[in-house]
Amino acid sequence: MGRFFLILYHYFGKHKKLFYAGVIAIFGISVFLALKLNYEEDIIKFIPKDKKIDKFNYVMQNLNFKDKLIVCLSSEDSSSTADADYLVSMADSAAEKLNRECKGLIHDIYYKVPEEQILDVYNFFYENLPLFLNSKDYKSIDSLFLPGKMDQVMEGNYKALISPASIVFKKFIADDPAGITRMALKKLQAMQADENYDVYDNYIVTKDRKNVLLFITSASPSNETSKNAGLIKGLDRISD
């Protein structure tokens, strides 16, 4: 191997013009190839190819999960008593500041389930009740006729009507005072991906009521890092 390089050394020593021409040619080709490089900032593209991973990527891209930022607001003192009302007020404040300070950088912020969606789900189950009830549910309906059982149900309805959430509950109670539709709605819990999350006064919170979530969709794709840098700085300012 050393002999080969020694021969090259002596050869180019005698043919310097050819040597310099070769160096210039190699440099030109390198520059040309470098200009053809495309930078890829999408981290999903770095994941090895696999059938299961391809399905995951398909879901991520079509539901635009990769363009979302998930912000979790929580109490600074993890040992303190849960105060869901305070947290949801902070969610409103954070969303307002983000929309103001990051104007043009955010497509939307999702942190409250619209009442229209809740009503649509309720109406679907209410109008198709027989399709969702089973023999166990019918036994529960029979138990409503036991002495004092309906009184308990109506007492619960009264407490719901005088609560802050009565605006939503009053339609449910008027349509179904016995609460039969709730039996069908519980079937949705079996389909829930993660039982740690719940809806409190339309806000997305954790079961312990110590965290509230905001889903931020950037106005720019996730691979445009320079454009999203302003959004990250805005989040840092609000966090501080």
N, C-alpha and C positions, 0 to 999 in steps of 0.2 A: 504493500500500500504506500509506504514511504517512497519507494522507487518511482511510483506513478506520479506523485506530486513533484518529485525532483525533476522528472522529464518535462512536466508542464512548466516548471519554473525556468528551465533552460530554454524551452521552446518560445515562451512569451518574452524571455529576455532578448531573444533575437528578433522577435516580431512584436514590437511595442505598439505599433499602430493597431494591429489586430487585437491586442490585449485591451487597449483603451476603448476600441469600438465595441468589444464584448461587454465591458463594464457598463458603457452607456446604454447598450441594448437591454441588459438585465435590469438596470435602473428604470428605464422607460417602461418595460413590461410590468415591473413591480408597481409603479405609479398607476398604470392603466388598470391593473387588477384591483388596486386599493380603491380607486374611484368607483369601481363596480360593486363594492361591498354595500349591503343594506343592513342597517342596524335594526334589531328586533327587540322591542322593550316589553313585549307581551310575555310575562313569566310562564304562562300556561304552555307556550310553545317549547319551553325547555324540558317539560315533562316527557319521559320516554313514551314511545308509541305502544299502546296496548288497547285491546278491545274495550275493557272496562273503563280505562282512562279516556278513550275516545268518546264513550257515552257521557262521561262526566263533563268533558269539554263541550260537548254538544249542548247539554243543559245549561252550563255556565254562559255560553255565548248567546243562546237563544232567549234566555231569561234575563240577560244583561247583568248577572250577578257580579261579573268581573269589573263592571263599571260602578259598583256601589261601595260606599264606605259605611261601615256600621259603627255608630258611636254609642257607647254605653255610659249613661250618667248614673252615678251611685253616690250614696252617702259617704262622706270622708271617713266617718267613724263606723267601721263595719259592725261593731258591737252595739251600736245604738238601736233604739226601737224604730221599726220601719215606719216611715212617714210618706205614704204613697202620694198624698195630696201635694206635699212640698216638692217631691221629685217631678211630678207631672207639670207643676208650675215652672220648674227649671227647664223642662223639655220645651215648653212654649217659649220661654225666654231665649234658649239656645237657638231654636229654629228661627225666631225673629231676628236675632243678631246675625246668624249665618246668611239669611236672605238679604240683609242689609249690607254686611261687610264683604260678602262674596258674590255680589250681584253679577250675573253673567257667567259665573263659574259653576253654578248649580242648576241642574235641570229640574229636580224636585226633591223634597224631603218628606219621607213617609214615616210618621210616628203615631198617627191616630187612625184607627179603623173608621171610615166614614159610616155614619148612621144608616145611610142608604144601603150599604153592603150588608149590615147586620139585619136590616128589615127584609132584604131580599132573601137571605138565607132562612130567616124565620118563616117568611111566607111560603117558601118552597117546601119546607117540612110540614108546615101547617096544612097546606093544600094537598099534600100527599101522605098524610099520616099513616093510613093503613099499610103502605109499602114499607114503613120503617119499624112498625111495632111487631113484637113477637109474643109468644105465649106468656113469658115472664112479665112483659109490660101489661098485658091484659089482667094478670093477677094483681098487679099494683093498682090498676084502675078499679078493680073490684074492692080493694081495701079502702078506697075513698068513701065507701058507703058504710064503713064501720062507725059506731057512735063516737062523736067528737073529732073524727079525722078531718072532715070538711071544715070544721071550726078552726083547726090548726092551719089548714091551707089558706083560709080567708084571712087569718091573722097575719100570716106571712105576706099575703098580698097587700094588706093595709100598711105594713112596715115598708114595703117596696114603694108604695105610692107616696109616702111622706118623705122618702129619701131623695137626695139630689138627682138620682138617676131616674126619677119618676117619669120624665119626659119620654124616655124610651119604653119603660115598663108598662105605662098605662095602656098602650095599644095591645101589648101581649096579654095583659090581665083581662082587658075587655073582651078580646077574642077567645081566650082560653083560661078562664078563672081557675080551673082545676089543675092547670099546669101539665096537661098531657103531652103537649108539644115538646116540653123539656126532656121527656123520656126519650123522644126520638133524637133530639139534638145531642144527647149524651153519646150517641153512636159516633159522632164526629171525633170524640176524644180518642177512640180506638185508632183513628187515622192520623193522630197528631204525631209529628216527627220527634218532638222533644217536649216532654211533660213539664219542663222547668219554666215554661213561659205561659203567660196568661194575659187577659185583657182587663184592664181596670179603667172604668170610665172612658172606654174607647182607646186608651193608651196601651202600648205593648210593654208589659212589665214582666219581671221574673216572679215566680210563685211567692217568694218571701217579701215581695213589695219593696225591695231595696235597690232595684235597678230598673231603669227605663231605657228603651232602645230607640234610636233614630237611624233610619236607613236613608243615606244621602246618595243620590244619583248625580254623578258629575256631568257637566255639560259637554265635556270632552272625553273621548275614549281613554281607557286605562293605559294604553301604550303611548299616549302623548304626555310624557312626564313633565315637560317644561310648562305646559298649560295647566296641569293639575297642581303644580308647585304652589301657585297662589291660593288654591283651595286649602292645601295643607297648612300654609302659613296662617290663613284665616282661622282654621280650627285651633291652631296653637294659641293665637291671640285670645280667642274666646275661652279656651281652657284656662289660660293664665288669669 
